[in-house]
């Protein structure tokens, strides 16, 4: 469920300018842009859009589209459910836009309704309550299925245990803690590169693990979020290994399933229901694993 606002300068003659950098500064945001796998490329924007987030409490990300900035029009969007902190951040953008433009019109896309500035500010508690109810409803209705949420840094999977926890605690606060704890990590979140075998026309999804790098990898190589690849039949999942100090890849493509099975014997902890955290591994340790999975 998205909450999308189109905000424009209501002044008919002298239009005020929107300053994106000022919004980022005043609201204490970091930013980036999502790639096709909904993993954030930090510090980058894409086609005059960006994803803003607050490093003090990372949520699901606030999408900002400023493609019509020359006309003093901007679009901002959050996905619900999200944390109360991120809803406050969302409202802080609206406040800063009102400061910059002096006289704004707010169009709530999903409701097909226009709000005056003060009128929309009065809706904040309603939005927070709706976010809470949405979280509860999704936890209750998903039964034994995972819930997958896009988030600011990368996608997150909600397990049955976590759903039960959210339902029996103060959900938005616990949800805020969950979102931040799963994203405020200095690590590499893996994504595959998709290749087409020119000989047999089969598709291969290949992952890369770098030595001495804390990394998050899916337990099942098929588990990644990319809506452009939903109908693509991937036949093989492989992994390669990059040695950072030597700036080179170890020769060969290795069976992904065998590698993960070997890692899960010793060197991992669960990140969420579908991913594991692989600790920094030395070159020699990786070579010893390759020796096992080649046999």
N, C-alpha and C positions, 0 to 999 in steps of 0.2 A: 504494500500500500504506500503510494507516494503522496506527498504534500508538496504541490508545486505552486509557486507564486510568480506571476509576471508583474514587475514593478516598473512604473514609468513616471517621468516628470509630467505633472499636470499643467505646468505653465505653458501657455499657448505660444508665446513669443520668444522670450529669452530662456533657452534651455540651459539648465546647469549640467555640468559634466560629472560623470561617475568616475571615481578614482578607485580602481580595483586594488592597487597596492595599499591605499589608505584603509580599505576594508580589512585586508589581511593584517595590517599593522594594528589597527584599533581593536579588532576582535581577537588578537593574539593567536592567529592561525598559522599553521604550516599548510602546505598544499602540494598537490601533485596531480597526475592524471592516470586514469586506469588504462591498462592495456586490454587486449581482447580476453584475458583470463581474469579480469577484475582484480589484478594485482597493481598496486600503486607504483608509478614511477615518480619518486619523490622530487620535488622542486621543479617539475615540468608542467606546462600547460599544453593543451592540444586543441587546435582550431578555435581559439578564444573560449575555451571551457577549462575548468579546473575542479578539483575536489579539495575542499577545505576541511581541516580537522584541527582540533585543539589537543596539543601534545600533553596537556595536563590530564585529559580524560578523553582518550580516543574513542569515538563512536563509530557510526556507520558511514560517516562522511557527508558533507553538504556539497551538492553538485551546483556549480555556478556557471551559467551560460551568459557570456557577455558579448555575443556575436553582434548584437544591435546596440552596442554601447554608444556608437556615434549618434544614435537617435535618443539617447538617455533612457534606454530600455534594458532591463536585466531580468534574468529568470533564475530563481534559486529553488532548490528541491532537497527535501530529506525523505528518506524511506522510514516508514513506521512498521514495527516498533523500533524506537530508539530510546536513548537515555534522556532523562530530564535535563541533564547538562547540555546535551547537544541541541535539544529544543530551545534552551536558553540562548545558545550560540546562534541558532537560526534567527531568533528574534533580535539578537544584537545586530545581525546584518541588516534587518529591516530598519532598526533604529539609526544605524549609521547611514543608510541610504536616505532616510528622511532628513538627516543632518546635511547631507551633501546636496540633495535636490530641493530641499525646503518644502516642497508640496508634492506628495506622491499619491499615485493611484495604485491600489493593490488588487490584482485579479487572482482569485483562488481558482486554478484551472479545474481541479477535480470536482469542485462544487459549482462551477460555472457562475461564480458570484463575485461581485466587487465589494471591497471594504474600504472605508476611510481608515486613515492611519490609526487613530485612537481606538476605533472600533475593532481593528484586527488585534491590537495589543491586548484587548480585553478577552480575546479568545485563547490566550496561552494556556490557562488551566484546563480548558476543554481539550486542547491538543494533547497535553500531558496525560489526561485521563483516557483519551482515545488510544494513545500509544500503549498505556498499561493494559487496557481492555483487549487491544489487538494482540499483544504478547500472550496474555492468558488464553485467548481464543485459539491462537495458533498452536500453543502448547497442548491444549485439550483436544483439538481436532486432528492433530497429526498422528495420534495413536503411537504405533511402534515405528513410524517412519522418522528418519532424520529431518530436521529443519536446516536448510542451508540459507544463510543470510549473506548478502554482499555487505562488506564493511569497508571502512576507510582504507586500510592497508592491504587486506586480502579477504577472501571468503572465509566464513566460519560455519562449522557444523555444530548443531545443538543436539545433544544426545537425550535419551529418555530420562536419564538421571538428572541432567541439568534442567530439563523441562519440569520435572517434579519439584526440583529445588526452587525454580522461579515461581511455581504455583503456590508453594507453601512458605514463602518468605515475602519480603518487601520487593516485589518483582523488578520495578524499574531501577531501584538502587543496586540490587544484586546484578541486574542486567548490565548496568553501567560498569560495575566492577569487572564482570565477565568480559565485556567488550574491550575494556582498556587493558586488562591483564593478558589477553590473547593477542594484542597488537603492539603493546609497548615493549617490544623485544627487538634487539639488534641481531637480526638473522637474515638468512636467505630463504624466501618462500618459493619453492620450485614450481616450474611450469615446463611442459614439454615443448619441443620443437617438432612440428609435423612434417614428415618427408613422404614423398611418393616414390616407391621403388620403380624405376624406369623399365625394369626387366619384366616384372609380373604385375605392375600397376597396383600393388598393395600399399596401404598406408602404414607408416611406422611413427609411433610417438616416442621420441627420445629425450630422456632427462639427462642433466649434467650435474654431478656432485663435485665440488671443489674441496681439496684437502684443507684441513685446519680452519674450516668454516662451519659455524653453527647453522644448521639447515632444517627446514621443514619439508617433508616429503609425504605424498599419499601412500597409504598402505597398499591400495590397489591403483596401479598406473592409470586405470580408466577414470579415476575420480579427479576430475578437474572441471572448472566452470568456464565454458566458452560456448555461448549460444550460436556462434557461427559454425560450430562443428557438431551440432546435435545430430545431424543426419549423415555424418561421415563415419563409415565403418572402418575402424582402425584395427588392423590385423596383428600387430606386433608392438610390444612395449620393451624398450631397451634403455640402457643407461651408459653414459661415458663418464670419465673421471679426468678432471682438470687439475694439474699441479701448479699452484699459483706461483711458487718461487721460481719455477722453471718456465712459466708462461707457455705451457704446452699440454696437450691432451694425451693421455695414455692410449696407445693404439687399441682399437677394437670397440665393438658394441657388445654389451653384456646383457643377459636376460634380467629384466627388471624384477620380476617376481622372485627369482632365485636370490638376487642381491638383498631385497627387503627381508626375505626369510632368514638370511644369514645375519643381517643387522639385528633383527628382532630376537635373536638368541641371547644377545648381550647388551648391545650398545645403543639403547634408545630409551625414550620415555614418550608417553602419549601426549600429543599436542591437543587433539580433540578426538572425536569418535572415528575419524577417517584419516587422520594424519599422525605422523610421529616426528619427534625432534631427534635429529641425528647430531651427536656432539662433534666438535672438531676432531677429525681423524687424520693421522699422519699419513704420508705417502707410503711408508713401509706397511702400515696397518691395512691400507687400502689394497696394496699388492698382495697381502696375505689372504684377504677376502676374495680377490679375483682368482687366486690360485685354487680356492675351494669351489667357487661356482663354475670354473671352467671344466672341472673334472666330471 
